[in-house]
Amino acid sequence: MLSTQFGHAQVGGGGYVSNVFVKDEYRGQGKGHDLMRQVTQEHGNQELKLNSRPELHAFYSKHGFEATGDEDFGQPRMVRPPS
């Protein structure tokens, strides 16, 4: 789990990234990118997976995630290969 003053992200078993959020007062300041950089640096040696709303795919794509065409929980799955 990665918690900062501006947000939170969790990486669970199998490299599943969940509960990613940035507090309202920090949005629009690049803090989401900071958070995802930390996640990919700390867990980049394994495949990472997440489910995301389509409107956030461009954001996650900037961190190496690609849409797979599959869905979990009604949301498209994205995967980032190990670095």
Buried (B, 14 or more C-beta within 10 A) or exposed (E): EBEBEBBBBEBEEEBBBEEBEBEEEBEEEEBBEBBBBBBBEEBBEEEBBBBBEEEBBEBBBEBBBEBEEEEEEEEBBBBBEEE
